Amino acid sequence: MKFIFNKLNVILLAVAILAIVIGYIIMGTGDKTISPIILIIAYVILFPAAIIAGTKKEKKENTK
């Protein structure tokens, strides 16, 4: 069984999870401005990037 994610996907996923944890920790301290920005970046940019990254390379390799 081949693992679909490559090293870049795993790194982006780890950064997204770390950003979410940091965002919720900051939110727990009472800061209501920085934490939503961090959480939006994690959920809207980093998670989709972790899923999408490297898919074009895989398609090109499969067509050859």
PyRosetta script that sets phi, psi and omega in degrees:
from pyrosetta import init, pose_from_sequence

init()
pose = pose_from_sequence("MKFIFNKLNVILLAVAILAIVIGYIIMGTGDKTISPIILIIAYVILFPAAIIAGTKKEKKENTK")
pose.set_psi(1, 127.1)
pose.set_omega(1, -177.9)
pose.set_phi(2, -93.3)
pose.set_psi(2, 132.9)
pose.set_omega(2, 177.1)
pose.set_phi(3, -79.6)
pose.set_psi(3, 125.2)
pose.set_omega(3, -172.7)
pose.set_phi(4, -73.2)
pose.set_psi(4, -38.8)
pose.set_omega(4, -177.8)
pose.set_phi(5, -73.4)
pose.set_psi(5, 140.6)
pose.set_omega(5, 174.5)
pose.set_phi(6, -102.1)
pose.set_psi(6, -170.8)
pose.set_omega(6, -174.7)
pose.set_phi(7, -63.1)
pose.set_psi(7, -39.5)
pose.set_omega(7, 179.8)
pose.set_phi(8, -63.2)
pose.set_psi(8, -41.8)
pose.set_omega(8, 178.8)
pose.set_phi(9, -61.5)
pose.set_psi(9, -43.7)
pose.set_omega(9, -178.2)
pose.set_phi(10, -66.8)
pose.set_psi(10, -40.0)
pose.set_omega(10, 178.7)
pose.set_phi(11, -64.6)
pose.set_psi(11, -45.5)
pose.set_omega(11, 178.6)
pose.set_phi(12, -63.4)
pose.set_psi(12, -37.4)
pose.set_omega(12, 177.9)
pose.set_phi(13, -66.1)
pose.set_psi(13, -41.3)
pose.set_omega(13, 177.9)
pose.set_phi(14, -64.8)
pose.set_psi(14, -40.2)
pose.set_omega(14, 177.9)
pose.set_phi(15, -65.3)
pose.set_psi(15, -39.0)
pose.set_omega(15, 178.6)
pose.set_phi(16, -64.7)
pose.set_psi(16, -44.1)
pose.set_omega(16, 178.6)
pose.set_phi(17, -65.2)
pose.set_psi(17, -40.9)
pose.set_omega(17, 177.3)
pose.set_phi(18, -62.8)
pose.set_psi(18, -41.3)
pose.set_omega(18, 178.8)
pose.set_phi(19, -64.9)
pose.set_psi(19, -37.6)
pose.set_omega(19, 178.5)
pose.set_phi(20, -66.7)
pose.set_psi(20, -43.6)
pose.set_omega(20, 178.7)
pose.set_phi(21, -62.1)
pose.set_psi(21, -44.9)
pose.set_omega(21, 178.8)
pose.set_phi(22, -63.2)
pose.set_psi(22, -41.2)
pose.set_omega(22, 179.6)
pose.set_phi(23, -61.6)
pose.set_psi(23, -43.3)
pose.set_omega(23, 179.3)
pose.set_phi(24, -71.9)
pose.set_psi(24, -33.2)
pose.set_omega(24, 175.7)
pose.set_phi(25, -65.0)
pose.set_psi(25, -44.1)
pose.set_omega(25, 178.3)
pose.set_phi(26, -64.1)
pose.set_psi(26, -38.8)
pose.set_omega(26, 178.3)
pose.set_phi(27, -64.1)
pose.set_psi(27, -35.2)
pose.set_omega(27, 178.6)
pose.set_phi(28, -67.1)
pose.set_psi(28, -23.8)
pose.set_omega(28, 178.7)
pose.set_phi(29, -80.6)
pose.set_psi(29, -11.1)
pose.set_omega(29, 176.8)
pose.set_phi(30, 110.2)
pose.set_psi(30, -4.7)
pose.set_omega(30, 179.5)
pose.set_phi(31, -78.1)
pose.set_psi(31, 121.0)
pose.set_omega(31, -176.1)
pose.set_phi(32, -106.1)
pose.set_psi(32, 9.1)
pose.set_omega(32, -179.8)
pose.set_phi(33, -111.3)
pose.set_psi(33, -45.0)
pose.set_omega(33, -176.4)
pose.set_phi(34, -78.5)
pose.set_psi(34, -40.0)
pose.set_omega(34, -174.9)
pose.set_phi(35, -62.6)
pose.set_psi(35, -42.4)
pose.set_omega(35, 176.9)
pose.set_phi(36, -63.8)
pose.set_psi(36, -33.4)
pose.set_omega(36, 178.5)
pose.set_phi(37, -65.3)
pose.set_psi(37, -44.3)
pose.set_omega(37, 178.8)
pose.set_phi(38, -63.9)
pose.set_psi(38, -42.2)
pose.set_omega(38, -178.8)
pose.set_phi(39, -67.4)
pose.set_psi(39, -39.2)
pose.set_omega(39, 177.9)
pose.set_phi(40, -64.8)
pose.set_psi(40, -42.5)
pose.set_omega(40, 177.8)
pose.set_phi(41, -60.5)
pose.set_psi(41, -41.9)
pose.set_omega(41, -178.5)
pose.set_phi(42, -67.2)
pose.set_psi(42, -46.8)
pose.set_omega(42, -175.3)
pose.set_phi(43, -77.1)
pose.set_psi(43, -33.7)
pose.set_omega(43, -173.4)
pose.set_phi(44, -95.2)
pose.set_psi(44, -29.8)
pose.set_omega(44, -175.9)
pose.set_phi(45, -109.6)
pose.set_psi(45, -51.9)
pose.set_omega(45, -170.9)
pose.set_phi(46, -73.5)
pose.set_psi(46, -43.9)
pose.set_omega(46, 179.1)
pose.set_phi(47, -63.9)
pose.set_psi(47, -48.0)
pose.set_omega(47, 176.2)
pose.set_phi(48, -62.4)
pose.set_psi(48, -36.1)
pose.set_omega(48, 178.1)
pose.set_phi(49, -64.7)
pose.set_psi(49, -36.3)
pose.set_omega(49, 178.6)
pose.set_phi(50, -66.8)
pose.set_psi(50, -31.5)
pose.set_omega(50, -179.8)
pose.set_phi(51, -81.3)
pose.set_psi(51, -40.7)
pose.set_omega(51, -173.1)
pose.set_phi(52, -83.1)
pose.set_psi(52, -29.6)
pose.set_omega(52, -173.7)
pose.set_phi(53, -57.8)
pose.set_psi(53, 131.8)
pose.set_omega(53, 176.3)
pose.set_phi(54, 87.5)
pose.set_psi(54, -1.3)
pose.set_omega(54, -178.3)
pose.set_phi(55, -73.0)
pose.set_psi(55, -34.3)
pose.set_omega(55, 178.7)
pose.set_phi(56, -66.0)
pose.set_psi(56, -38.2)
pose.set_omega(56, 178.9)
pose.set_phi(57, -64.2)
pose.set_psi(57, -40.8)
pose.set_omega(57, 179.2)
pose.set_phi(58, -64.4)
pose.set_psi(58, -40.6)
pose.set_omega(58, -179.5)
pose.set_phi(59, -65.5)
pose.set_psi(59, -40.7)
pose.set_omega(59, 179.7)
pose.set_phi(60, -66.2)
pose.set_psi(60, -37.6)
pose.set_omega(60, -179.4)
pose.set_phi(61, -69.5)
pose.set_psi(61, -33.8)
pose.set_omega(61, -178.4)
pose.set_phi(62, -73.4)
pose.set_psi(62, -27.7)
pose.set_omega(62, -178.2)
pose.set_phi(63, -79.5)
pose.set_psi(63, -20.2)
pose.set_omega(63, -178.6)
pose.set_phi(64, -79.2)
pose.dump_pdb("model.pdb")
